[in-house]
Amino acid sequence: MYVCELQFDLFDNTTFTDVEVSINALMDALRYNGQVLGREFPVVIGEGVFSVRAVTPESDSLHPDYHSPQVKACLARLSQASLLSPKIKVLGRDLNSDTSSDTEHPTWFVLYTSYVHTSSPLKCGDQLMPIPLYQLPATFNGDHKAVVKWQTEWQACDELQMAAGCQAEHAALHEMRDVDSDLFRRGWDLRGRIEYLTKIPTYYYQYQVGGNSREEELTRCCPKCGSADWRLDAPLHDLFHFRCEPCRIVSNLSWDFQ
């Protein structure tokens, strides 16, 4: 991933409120299209200029060719706050983040994230490296807001259950693990939408923890169809021990027994 700076020049008098609203709206639109990552975008006030630093999946992620209708609309509204379209400067690679997948023809995708990941939740199944969302056809309504919102909720649940400090841990685990939960159903539907748009097999990651024993875990069935024929001979990427082809679900051996 890369760190970029967006510089917004003023061309007339304005107010801080108008500038704040306009820049934040643009950054939200870029985020919901997968062009910038994370949720916080500090705005630095200069002499007639405002600067924002953001992490992007690739060095050219902010190219106009990738803009969603929402991004284009926000760019057009900048003039209402007396702002010019931003000048983009790529500052360099981000040492602490993932590298986007360079596979030209991935054979499969997996919708997988965790609370420590800021990268795209869609991973190349061949490399387990993130696929920038803007490279895909829009999921719904012109961008990928539904996928980004799902990722935000999944990560919030993951952080709660990892902290294990309150009763909310159990509710969070239910959302991540159980096929009848709202979060699971929504994520599984999104992976189906992505598969439909890309024509590439797309799987959903089912988080698994707990259980009575390793032996019982090794023989557990697919949580959606009940098939016992989904255990892999060897784990994929040292992570996925199970894969159900008809249900498009991958899962790990319970973390309690690894």
Backbone as JSON, one array per atom type, in Angstrom:
{
  "sequence": "MYVCELQFDLFDNTTFTDVEVSINALMDALRYNGQVLGREFPVVIGEGVFSVRAVTPESDSLHPDYHSPQVKACLARLSQASLLSPKIKVLGRDLNSDTSSDTEHPTWFVLYTSYVHTSSPLKCGDQLMPIPLYQLPATFNGDHKAVVKWQTEWQACDELQMAAGCQAEHAALHEMRDVDSDLFRRGWDLRGRIEYLTKIPTYYYQYQVGGNSREEELTRCCPKCGSADWRLDAPLHDLFHFRCEPCRIVSNLSWDFQ",
  "N": [[0.83, -1.18, 0.0], [0.24, 2.38, -0.26], [1.22, 5.66, 0.82], [-0.43, 8.63, 0.37], [-0.74, 12.11, -0.45], [-3.24, 14.51, -0.45], [-3.81, 17.62, -1.75], [-5.6, 20.52, -1.26], [-6.32, 23.45, -2.78], [-7.31, 26.83, -2.07], [-9.5, 29.1, -3.78], [-10.97, 31.29, -3.26], [-12.66, 33.26, -0.72], [-13.87, 31.48, 2.12], [-15.41, 29.24, 4.52], [-14.31, 27.48, 7.48], [-16.07, 25.46, 8.15], [-17.45, 24.85, 5.76], [-15.31, 23.91, 4.23], [-14.48, 21.7, 5.75], [-16.76, 20.01, 5.63], [-16.91, 19.51, 2.86], [-14.41, 18.31, 2.2], [-14.39, 16.09, 3.93], [-16.63, 14.71, 2.98], [-15.75, 13.96, 0.45], [-13.58, 12.29, 1.12], [-14.92, 10.24, 2.45], [-16.44, 9.21, 0.33], [-14.4, 8.28, -1.34], [-13.36, 6.33, 0.34], [-15.53, 4.54, 0.54], [-15.47, 3.55, -1.97], [-13.26, 2.05, -1.99], [-10.85, 3.27, -2.58], [-9.31, 4.71, -0.8], [-8.02, 3.78, 2.4], [-8.91, 2.8, 5.76], [-10.29, 4.85, 8.46], [-9.9, 7.35, 9.5], [-8.98, 10.61, 8.62], [-6.87, 12.98, 8.88], [-7.0, 16.51, 8.54], [-4.87, 18.96, 7.5], [-4.28, 22.34, 8.13], [-3.16, 24.9, 6.12], [-1.44, 27.73, 4.61], [-3.74, 29.08, 2.84], [-4.26, 26.6, 1.83], [-5.27, 23.18, 2.14], [-4.41, 20.05, 3.47], [-4.48, 16.5, 3.16], [-3.61, 13.34, 4.36], [-3.52, 9.98, 3.29], [-3.91, 6.4, 3.16], [-3.51, 4.29, 0.41], [-4.54, 1.53, -1.69], [-2.95, 1.04, -4.0], [-0.4, 2.67, -5.99], [-1.63, 4.23, -7.9], [-4.25, 4.53, -7.11], [-5.96, 6.71, -6.8], [-6.55, 7.62, -9.28], [-8.57, 9.19, -11.78], [-9.93, 7.36, -13.41], [-10.87, 5.37, -11.76], [-12.84, 6.45, -10.22], [-15.95, 6.53, -8.52], [-19.48, 7.26, -9.18], [-20.29, 8.68, -6.91], [-17.88, 9.73, -5.89], [-17.15, 11.42, -8.01], [-19.26, 13.25, -7.89], [-18.79, 14.45, -5.4], [-16.31, 15.66, -5.9], [-17.1, 17.55, -7.78], [-18.59, 19.22, -6.18], [-16.74, 20.53, -4.61], [-16.07, 23.1, -5.37], [-18.07, 24.67, -4.32], [-17.22, 25.16, -1.79], [-15.17, 26.79, -2.3], [-12.88, 25.43, -3.12], [-10.27, 23.94, -5.02], [-9.95, 21.08, -7.21], [-8.24, 18.28, -5.8], [-4.64, 18.16, -5.67], [-2.58, 15.42, -6.23], [-0.14, 13.64, -4.5], [2.13, 11.06, -4.38], [3.62, 9.72, -1.67], [5.07, 7.48, -0.96], [5.71, 3.94, -0.29], [3.82, 2.23, 2.22], [5.21, 0.94, 4.98], [4.13, -0.68, 6.95], [1.89, -2.06, 6.05], [-0.27, -4.25, 4.06], [0.53, -5.65, 0.82], [-1.02, -5.13, -2.27], [-2.68, -7.6, -4.29], [-1.0, -9.01, -7.1], [-1.86, -10.7, -8.99], [-2.96, -11.41, -12.17], [-5.01, -12.96, -13.21], [-6.92, -14.18, -11.1], [-7.94, -17.27, -9.61], [-9.82, -17.71, -7.69], [-11.72, -15.96, -5.14], [-11.8, -14.74, -1.74], [-13.81, -13.6, 0.88], [-12.56, -12.06, 3.48], [-11.42, -10.89, 6.58], [-9.95, -9.17, 9.42], [-9.68, -7.73, 12.73], [-7.26, -6.44, 12.76], [-6.62, -5.81, 10.19], [-6.37, -3.39, 7.66], [-6.64, -3.41, 5.02], [-8.26, -4.19, 1.84], [-11.17, -6.24, 2.2], [-11.61, -8.24, 0.41], [-9.92, -10.95, -0.79], [-7.37, -12.34, -2.87], [-7.65, -15.64, -3.68], [-5.55, -17.26, -4.45], [-3.2, -16.13, -3.51], [-3.8, -14.96, -1.11], [-3.81, -12.22, -0.83], [-4.78, -8.76, -0.73], [-7.44, -7.56, -2.84], [-7.95, -4.62, -4.54], [-10.96, -2.86, -4.13], [-12.05, -1.09, -6.0], [-11.3, -2.11, -8.41], [-13.17, -3.87, -9.16], [-16.46, -4.41, -10.63], [-19.01, -2.13, -9.58], [-20.46, -2.9, -6.47], [-23.04, -2.33, -5.31], [-25.28, 0.31, -6.11], [-23.39, 1.98, -7.38], [-20.93, 2.01, -6.02], [-18.77, 0.52, -3.46], [-19.79, 0.54, -0.92], [-21.41, -1.11, 0.69], [-19.82, -3.39, 1.09], [-17.61, -2.3, 2.45], [-18.88, -1.33, 4.77], [-19.78, -3.75, 5.85], [-17.29, -4.92, 6.42], [-16.34, -3.16, 8.39], [-18.14, -3.66, 10.5], [-17.68, -6.4, 10.94], [-15.01, -6.35, 11.81], [-15.33, -4.88, 14.15], [-16.79, -6.68, 15.71], [-14.88, -8.73, 15.84], [-12.84, -7.52, 17.32], [-14.12, -7.18, 19.76], [-14.61, -9.88, 20.56], [-12.02, -10.83, 20.71], [-10.94, -9.3, 22.76], [-12.43, -10.21, 24.91], [-13.65, -9.27, 27.25], [-16.19, -8.71, 28.19], [-19.77, -9.36, 28.26], [-20.64, -8.91, 25.72], [-18.93, -10.2, 24.05], [-19.89, -12.76, 23.44], [-22.14, -12.29, 21.84], [-20.88, -11.03, 19.72], [-19.25, -13.08, 18.74], [-21.22, -14.86, 17.89], [-22.23, -13.45, 15.67], [-20.06, -13.57, 13.93], [-19.58, -16.26, 13.53], [-21.89, -17.93, 13.27], [-24.22, -19.21, 10.94], [-26.79, -18.25, 10.84], [-26.77, -15.67, 11.68], [-27.1, -12.07, 11.41], [-24.87, -10.65, 10.41], [-23.31, -12.67, 9.22], [-25.08, -13.64, 7.24], [-25.38, -11.34, 5.65], [-22.75, -10.89, 4.79], [-22.26, -13.27, 3.41], [-24.11, -13.05, 1.37], [-23.06, -10.81, 0.07], [-20.64, -11.86, -0.9], [-21.7, -13.55, -2.77], [-22.79, -11.73, -4.54], [-20.47, -10.5, -5.49], [-19.28, -12.68, -6.76], [-21.15, -13.09, -8.77], [-20.86, -10.73, -10.27], [-18.18, -10.77, -11.07], [-17.73, -13.27, -12.11], [-16.02, -15.06, -10.94], [-15.24, -17.67, -8.74], [-16.23, -17.14, -5.43], [-15.61, -17.07, -2.02], [-16.74, -17.27, 1.41], [-15.48, -16.45, 4.58], [-15.75, -18.35, 7.45], [-15.47, -17.79, 10.78], [-13.98, -19.69, 13.35], [-13.95, -20.81, 16.64], [-13.43, -22.28, 19.88], [-15.2, -25.28, 20.9], [-15.19, -28.83, 21.73], [-13.09, -30.7, 21.52], [-10.06, -31.45, 19.69], [-10.32, -33.62, 17.97], [-13.08, -33.76, 17.59], [-13.47, -31.34, 16.33], [-12.1, -31.71, 13.93], [-13.8, -33.32, 12.57], [-16.09, -31.89, 12.16], [-18.99, -30.59, 10.48], [-19.99, -28.85, 7.47], [-21.33, -25.71, 8.23], [-23.52, -24.72, 6.89], [-24.72, -26.46, 4.93], [-24.41, -28.93, 6.07], [-22.69, -30.88, 5.17], [-20.23, -33.44, 5.48], [-18.04, -33.69, 3.98], [-15.91, -31.7, 3.59], [-13.51, -31.11, 4.67], [-10.13, -30.27, 4.15], [-7.23, -31.8, 2.66], [-4.81, -30.62, 3.22], [-4.15, -27.55, 4.89], [-5.15, -24.45, 3.41], [-3.06, -21.76, 2.77], [-2.13, -22.01, 5.35], [-4.29, -21.52, 6.96], [-7.05, -21.95, 6.17], [-8.78, -24.74, 6.83], [-10.98, -26.07, 6.02], [-13.27, -26.34, 3.31], [-16.17, -25.73, 1.62], [-17.48, -26.42, -1.37], [-20.09, -26.22, -2.72], [-21.44, -24.44, -0.97], [-19.77, -22.33, -0.84], [-18.01, -21.65, 1.3], [-15.29, -21.14, 3.5], [-13.25, -22.23, 6.24], [-11.54, -22.17, 9.41], [-9.63, -24.53, 11.4], [-10.69, -24.85, 14.71], [-9.45, -22.22, 16.68], [-8.77, -22.83, 19.24], [-7.55, -25.28, 19.19], [-5.24, -25.3, 17.71]],
  "CA": [[0.0, 0.0, 0.0], [0.99, 3.62, -0.42], [0.77, 6.87, 1.5], [-0.61, 9.73, -0.58], [-1.19, 13.39, 0.09], [-4.18, 15.26, -1.28], [-3.68, 19.04, -1.43], [-6.74, 21.28, -1.73], [-6.04, 24.89, -2.8], [-8.44, 27.76, -2.04], [-9.49, 30.12, -4.82], [-11.8, 32.41, -2.82], [-12.98, 33.19, 0.7], [-14.77, 30.39, 2.5], [-15.43, 29.0, 5.97], [-13.77, 26.18, 7.87], [-17.15, 24.47, 8.14], [-17.68, 24.42, 4.38], [-14.15, 23.12, 3.83], [-14.54, 20.43, 6.48], [-17.84, 19.19, 5.08], [-16.6, 19.11, 1.49], [-13.28, 17.37, 2.17], [-14.79, 14.84, 4.58], [-17.55, 14.0, 2.08], [-14.94, 13.35, -0.61], [-12.81, 11.19, 1.68], [-15.87, 9.14, 2.69], [-16.78, 8.61, -0.97], [-13.22, 7.51, -1.76], [-13.28, 5.15, 1.21], [-16.58, 3.58, 0.19], [-15.14, 2.95, -3.26], [-12.04, 1.27, -1.81], [-9.68, 3.98, -3.1], [-8.5, 5.0, 0.38], [-8.25, 2.78, 3.44], [-8.97, 3.36, 7.1], [-11.47, 5.65, 8.77], [-9.53, 8.68, 9.99], [-8.22, 11.36, 7.62], [-6.59, 14.3, 9.44], [-6.88, 17.61, 7.59], [-3.89, 19.95, 7.96], [-4.59, 23.67, 7.64], [-1.99, 25.67, 5.73], [-1.67, 29.08, 4.11], [-4.54, 28.99, 1.62], [-4.27, 25.23, 1.33], [-5.6, 22.14, 3.11], [-3.77, 18.8, 3.06], [-4.95, 15.26, 3.78], [-2.82, 12.14, 4.05], [-4.33, 8.76, 3.31], [-3.29, 5.17, 2.65], [-4.23, 3.77, -0.75], [-4.09, 0.17, -2.03], [-1.93, 1.07, -5.03], [0.12, 4.01, -6.21], [-2.54, 4.98, -8.78], [-5.63, 4.29, -6.65], [-6.77, 7.93, -6.88], [-6.71, 8.02, -10.68], [-9.98, 9.42, -12.11], [-10.56, 6.2, -14.05], [-11.45, 4.51, -10.74], [-13.83, 7.18, -9.42], [-17.36, 6.16, -8.55], [-20.33, 8.45, -9.35], [-20.3, 9.45, -5.67], [-16.63, 10.5, -5.83], [-17.25, 12.49, -9.01], [-20.19, 14.26, -7.39], [-18.11, 15.19, -4.33], [-15.31, 16.51, -6.53], [-17.8, 18.67, -8.42], [-19.11, 20.12, -5.14], [-15.66, 21.22, -3.91], [-16.08, 24.53, -5.73], [-19.02, 25.37, -3.43], [-16.43, 25.56, -0.62], [-14.04, 27.54, -2.86], [-11.73, 24.54, -3.19], [-9.95, 23.32, -6.3], [-9.75, 19.63, -7.14], [-6.97, 18.05, -5.1], [-3.41, 17.69, -6.29], [-2.21, 14.15, -5.6], [1.29, 13.33, -4.43], [2.43, 9.76, -3.78], [4.78, 9.89, -0.78], [5.85, 6.24, -0.94], [5.08, 2.74, 0.24], [3.57, 2.12, 3.66], [5.98, -0.23, 5.42], [3.38, -1.5, 7.91], [0.62, -2.54, 5.5], [-0.21, -5.32, 3.07], [0.7, -5.33, -0.6], [-2.16, -5.6, -3.06], [-2.41, -8.75, -5.15], [-0.56, -8.71, -8.47], [-2.32, -11.78, -9.86], [-3.79, -10.87, -13.24], [-6.2, -13.8, -13.42], [-7.14, -15.01, -9.91], [-8.86, -18.38, -9.84], [-10.9, -17.59, -6.72], [-11.66, -14.91, -4.15], [-12.38, -15.04, -0.43], [-14.15, -12.43, 1.69], [-11.88, -12.39, 4.73], [-10.79, -9.75, 7.22], [-9.8, -9.27, 10.87], [-9.66, -6.38, 13.3], [-5.95, -5.82, 12.55], [-6.44, -5.53, 8.77], [-6.97, -2.19, 7.09], [-6.7, -3.63, 3.58], [-9.52, -4.66, 1.28], [-11.59, -7.54, 2.74], [-11.63, -9.24, -0.66], [-8.56, -11.44, -0.99], [-7.09, -13.3, -3.94], [-7.53, -16.95, -3.07], [-4.28, -17.88, -4.8], [-2.1, -15.54, -2.74], [-4.36, -14.37, 0.11], [-3.44, -10.81, -0.81], [-6.0, -7.97, -0.98], [-7.85, -7.07, -4.15], [-8.6, -3.31, -4.41], [-12.38, -2.98, -4.48], [-12.39, -0.29, -7.18], [-11.0, -2.87, -9.62], [-14.35, -4.68, -9.45], [-17.68, -3.66, -10.9], [-19.65, -1.63, -8.36], [-21.28, -3.93, -5.81], [-24.4, -1.78, -5.27], [-25.47, 1.76, -6.16], [-22.28, 2.74, -7.93], [-19.65, 1.85, -5.33], [-18.63, -0.68, -2.64], [-20.1, 0.93, 0.46], [-21.96, -2.26, 1.42], [-18.7, -4.26, 1.48], [-16.82, -1.59, 3.45], [-19.65, -1.32, 6.01], [-19.72, -5.11, 6.4], [-15.96, -5.1, 6.99], [-16.27, -2.38, 9.63], [-18.89, -4.37, 11.53], [-16.99, -7.66, 11.25], [-13.83, -6.01, 12.59], [-15.77, -4.49, 15.49], [-17.1, -7.93, 16.41], [-13.63, -9.44, 16.06], [-12.12, -6.88, 18.42], [-14.86, -7.49, 20.99], [-14.42, -11.25, 21.0], [-10.62, -11.0, 21.05], [-10.73, -8.68, 24.07], [-13.04, -11.15, 25.86], [-13.77, -8.59, 28.53], [-17.57, -8.41, 28.57], [-20.75, -10.29, 27.73], [-20.81, -8.66, 24.28], [-18.07, -11.16, 23.34], [-20.68, -13.89, 22.94], [-22.95, -11.8, 20.73], [-19.97, -10.78, 18.6], [-18.86, -14.38, 18.19], [-22.38, -15.38, 17.16], [-22.32, -12.77, 14.38], [-18.95, -13.97, 13.08], [-19.47, -17.71, 13.35], [-23.13, -18.67, 13.03], [-24.77, -18.91, 9.61], [-28.09, -17.6, 10.95], [-26.6, -14.3, 12.19], [-27.28, -11.01, 10.42], [-23.59, -10.32, 9.79], [-22.93, -13.79, 8.35], [-25.97, -13.66, 6.07], [-25.09, -10.2, 4.79], [-21.45, -11.13, 4.16], [-22.38, -14.37, 2.45], [-24.82, -12.5, 0.21], [-22.12, -9.94, -0.64], [-19.7, -12.68, -1.66], [-22.45, -14.02, -3.93], [-22.9, -10.61, -5.47], [-19.15, -10.34, -6.11], [-19.1, -13.8, -7.69], [-22.03, -12.85, -9.92], [-20.33, -9.63, -11.08], [-16.84, -11.06, -11.6], [-17.7, -14.64, -12.66], [-14.92, -15.76, -10.28], [-15.72, -18.28, -7.5], [-15.94, -16.28, -4.28], [-15.93, -17.78, -0.78], [-16.92, -16.49, 2.63], [-14.73, -17.02, 5.69], [-16.45, -18.57, 8.71], [-14.55, -17.8, 11.92], [-14.28, -20.8, 14.25], [-13.21, -20.9, 17.9], [-14.17, -23.1, 20.84], [-15.32, -26.71, 20.61], [-14.89, -29.73, 22.85], [-11.82, -31.38, 21.34], [-9.51, -31.35, 18.34], [-10.9, -34.71, 17.18], [-14.43, -33.37, 17.21], [-13.35, -30.24, 15.38], [-11.65, -32.23, 12.64], [-14.92, -34.02, 11.91], [-17.3, -31.06, 12.11], [-19.58, -30.48, 9.15], [-20.26, -27.5, 6.95], [-22.42, -25.15, 9.02], [-24.65, -24.29, 6.07], [-25.42, -27.59, 4.3], [-24.24, -30.13, 6.89], [-21.83, -31.88, 4.54], [-19.01, -33.82, 6.2], [-16.98, -33.79, 2.99], [-15.38, -30.37, 3.29], [-12.17, -30.96, 5.26], [-9.07, -30.31, 3.15], [-6.09, -32.66, 2.99], [-3.81, -29.71, 3.81], [-4.77, -26.22, 4.99], [-4.78, -23.42, 2.44], [-2.42, -20.59, 3.37], [-2.0, -22.3, 6.78], [-5.42, -20.87, 7.62], [-8.33, -22.57, 5.86], [-8.73, -26.2, 6.93], [-12.22, -26.59, 5.47], [-13.84, -25.59, 2.19], [-17.37, -26.33, 1.03], [-17.63, -25.86, -2.71], [-21.45, -25.76, -3.03], [-21.85, -23.33, -0.11], [-18.79, -21.26, -0.97], [-17.57, -21.28, 2.65], [-14.03, -21.67, 4.01], [-13.19, -22.07, 7.69], [-10.32, -22.63, 10.08], [-9.73, -25.42, 12.54], [-10.87, -24.0, 15.88], [-8.22, -21.63, 17.19], [-8.46, -23.44, 20.53], [-6.86, -26.56, 19.01], [-4.14, -25.15, 16.75]],
  "C": [[0.88, 1.25, 0.0], [0.38, 4.73, 0.41], [0.73, 8.0, 0.48], [-1.04, 10.99, 0.16], [-2.1, 14.07, -0.92], [-4.12, 16.72, -0.83], [-4.82, 19.82, -2.09], [-6.41, 22.78, -1.64], [-7.34, 25.69, -2.78], [-8.35, 28.74, -3.21], [-10.34, 31.33, -4.45], [-12.03, 32.27, -1.32], [-13.99, 32.07, 0.97], [-14.79, 30.28, 4.01], [-14.84, 27.62, 6.26], [-14.84, 25.09, 7.81], [-17.4, 23.94, 6.74], [-16.53, 23.53, 3.88], [-14.19, 21.74, 4.47], [-15.57, 19.5, 5.88], [-17.46, 18.66, 3.7], [-15.48, 18.08, 1.43], [-13.68, 16.04, 2.8], [-15.74, 14.03, 3.71], [-16.77, 13.29, 0.98], [-14.17, 12.15, -0.07], [-13.7, 9.99, 1.99], [-16.21, 8.43, 1.39], [-15.62, 7.78, -1.5], [-13.08, 6.24, -0.95], [-14.31, 4.1, 0.8], [-16.41, 3.0, -1.21], [-13.85, 2.13, -3.18], [-10.78, 1.97, -2.27], [-8.76, 4.47, -1.98], [-8.93, 4.03, 1.48], [-8.23, 3.43, 4.82], [-10.19, 4.23, 7.28], [-11.16, 7.06, 9.23], [-8.61, 9.35, 8.97], [-7.97, 12.77, 8.15], [-6.41, 15.34, 8.33], [-5.96, 18.67, 8.19], [-4.19, 21.29, 7.31], [-3.3, 24.42, 7.35], [-2.36, 27.07, 5.29], [-2.41, 29.0, 2.77], [-4.6, 27.6, 1.03], [-4.62, 24.28, 2.48], [-5.04, 20.83, 2.58], [-4.32, 17.62, 3.85], [-4.0, 14.14, 3.38], [-3.67, 10.91, 4.22], [-3.52, 7.6, 2.76], [-4.15, 4.65, 1.51], [-3.71, 2.37, -1.09], [-2.93, 0.13, -3.02], [-1.47, 2.51, -5.26], [-0.82, 4.87, -7.06], [-4.0, 4.86, -8.36], [-6.54, 5.51, -6.81], [-6.91, 8.45, -8.31], [-8.2, 8.18, -11.0], [-10.69, 8.23, -12.75], [-11.28, 5.31, -13.03], [-12.59, 5.18, -9.98], [-15.25, 6.63, -9.61], [-18.19, 7.41, -8.84], [-20.36, 9.32, -8.1], [-19.04, 10.29, -5.53], [-16.68, 11.67, -6.8], [-18.16, 13.61, -8.54], [-19.54, 15.11, -6.29], [-17.02, 16.1, -4.88], [-15.95, 17.74, -7.16], [-18.29, 19.68, -7.39], [-18.01, 20.86, -4.38], [-15.69, 22.72, -4.18], [-17.05, 25.32, -4.85], [-18.33, 25.82, -2.14], [-15.18, 26.32, -1.04], [-12.75, 26.72, -2.87], [-11.54, 24.03, -4.61], [-9.85, 21.81, -6.13], [-8.37, 19.34, -6.59], [-5.82, 17.68, -6.03], [-2.95, 16.46, -5.51], [-0.7, 13.97, -5.65], [1.48, 12.0, -3.73], [3.71, 9.9, -2.97], [5.65, 8.65, -0.71], [5.07, 5.09, -0.36], [4.88, 2.85, 1.75], [4.2, 0.82, 4.14], [5.14, -1.19, 6.25], [2.07, -2.06, 7.36], [0.84, -3.6, 4.43], [0.05, -4.78, 1.66], [-0.47, -5.91, -1.38], [-1.74, -6.73, -3.99], [-1.98, -8.3, -6.54], [-0.95, -9.82, -9.45], [-3.28, -11.23, -10.91], [-5.08, -11.66, -13.42], [-6.41, -14.71, -12.21], [-8.16, -16.11, -10.2], [-10.01, -18.38, -8.84], [-10.63, -16.45, -5.76], [-12.16, -15.45, -2.81], [-12.63, -13.73, 0.28], [-13.67, -12.71, 3.1], [-11.22, -11.14, 5.29], [-10.54, -10.09, 8.68], [-9.64, -7.86, 11.42], [-8.3, -5.69, 13.13], [-5.7, -5.47, 11.09], [-7.1, -4.21, 8.39], [-7.16, -2.34, 5.58], [-8.09, -4.07, 3.15], [-9.89, -6.03, 1.86], [-11.68, -8.62, 1.67], [-10.2, -9.65, -0.97], [-8.5, -12.36, -2.21], [-6.89, -14.66, -3.29], [-6.21, -17.64, -3.35], [-3.14, -17.39, -3.92], [-2.52, -15.09, -1.34], [-3.87, -12.93, 0.28], [-4.65, -9.99, -1.25], [-6.18, -7.55, -2.43], [-8.49, -5.7, -3.96], [-10.03, -3.36, -4.92], [-12.72, -2.21, -5.75], [-12.04, -1.0, -8.48], [-12.17, -3.75, -10.04], [-15.48, -3.81, -9.95], [-18.33, -3.24, -9.58], [-20.57, -2.69, -7.77], [-22.75, -3.53, -5.8], [-24.32, -0.26, -5.41], [-24.21, 2.55, -6.53], [-20.95, 2.6, -7.22], [-19.67, 0.59, -4.47], [-18.91, -0.4, -1.16], [-20.59, -0.25, 1.27], [-20.85, -3.18, 1.91], [-17.88, -3.6, 2.58], [-17.56, -1.55, 4.79], [-19.66, -2.7, 6.66], [-18.38, -5.34, 7.07], [-15.83, -4.37, 8.33], [-16.97, -3.1, 10.77], [-18.2, -5.67, 11.93], [-15.77, -7.39, 12.13], [-14.2, -5.59, 14.02], [-16.11, -5.72, 16.32], [-15.84, -8.69, 16.75], [-12.87, -8.84, 17.24], [-12.8, -7.16, 19.76], [-14.56, -8.9, 21.47], [-12.96, -11.53, 21.32], [-10.3, -10.41, 22.43], [-11.29, -9.54, 25.19], [-13.22, -10.53, 27.24], [-15.18, -8.3, 28.98], [-18.5, -9.42, 27.91], [-20.98, -10.1, 26.22], [-19.95, -9.59, 23.43], [-18.9, -12.26, 22.7], [-21.57, -13.48, 21.76], [-22.09, -11.56, 19.5], [-19.56, -12.09, 17.93], [-19.99, -15.02, 17.41], [-22.47, -14.75, 15.78], [-21.24, -13.25, 13.41], [-19.01, -15.44, 12.67], [-20.73, -18.38, 12.83], [-23.82, -18.22, 11.74], [-26.12, -18.22, 9.68], [-27.98, -16.17, 11.49], [-26.76, -13.3, 11.06], [-25.98, -10.72, 9.67], [-23.14, -11.41, 8.82], [-23.78, -13.78, 7.09], [-25.63, -12.52, 5.1], [-23.76, -10.39, 4.07], [-21.52, -12.22, 3.11], [-23.12, -13.91, 1.19], [-23.9, -11.59, -0.61], [-21.12, -10.75, -1.47], [-20.41, -13.26, -2.89], [-22.61, -12.95, -4.99], [-21.58, -10.41, -6.22], [-18.9, -11.46, -7.12], [-19.94, -13.59, -8.94], [-21.43, -11.79, -10.85], [-19.01, -9.99, -11.75], [-16.74, -12.4, -12.32], [-16.52, -15.44, -12.11], [-15.46, -16.37, -8.99], [-15.27, -17.49, -6.28], [-16.47, -16.95, -3.02], [-16.06, -16.81, 0.38], [-16.21, -17.2, 3.78], [-15.61, -17.13, 6.93], [-15.42, -18.7, 9.83], [-14.96, -18.92, 12.88], [-13.36, -20.77, 15.46], [-14.06, -21.71, 18.86], [-14.23, -24.55, 20.4], [-14.87, -27.55, 21.78], [-13.53, -30.41, 22.74], [-11.34, -31.2, 19.91], [-10.12, -32.41, 17.43], [-12.31, -34.35, 16.71], [-14.4, -32.25, 16.17], [-12.97, -30.73, 13.98], [-12.78, -32.92, 11.87], [-16.18, -33.16, 11.83], [-17.73, -30.85, 10.66], [-19.74, -29.02, 8.73], [-21.45, -26.92, 7.7], [-23.65, -24.77, 8.21], [-25.43, -25.47, 5.49], [-25.3, -28.89, 5.09], [-23.36, -31.19, 6.29], [-20.6, -32.15, 5.38], [-17.8, -33.85, 5.27], [-16.45, -32.41, 2.62], [-14.01, -30.13, 3.93], [-11.12, -31.14, 4.17], [-7.93, -31.22, 3.61], [-4.97, -31.86, 3.66], [-4.42, -28.32, 3.84], [-4.27, -25.28, 3.91], [-4.24, -22.21, 3.17], [-2.24, -20.75, 4.88], [-3.14, -21.7, 7.58], [-6.73, -21.61, 7.41], [-8.19, -24.08, 5.84], [-9.95, -26.86, 6.29], [-12.67, -25.7, 4.31], [-15.01, -26.36, 1.62], [-17.62, -25.66, -0.32], [-19.06, -25.38, -2.99], [-21.86, -24.53, -2.24], [-20.92, -22.14, -0.21], [-18.37, -20.72, 0.41], [-16.21, -21.91, 2.91], [-13.99, -21.4, 5.51], [-11.87, -22.6, 8.21], [-10.64, -23.74, 11.07], [-9.81, -24.52, 13.77], [-9.53, -23.51, 16.43], [-7.83, -22.23, 18.55], [-7.61, -24.7, 20.4], [-5.76, -26.49, 17.95], [-2.82, -24.95, 17.51]]
}
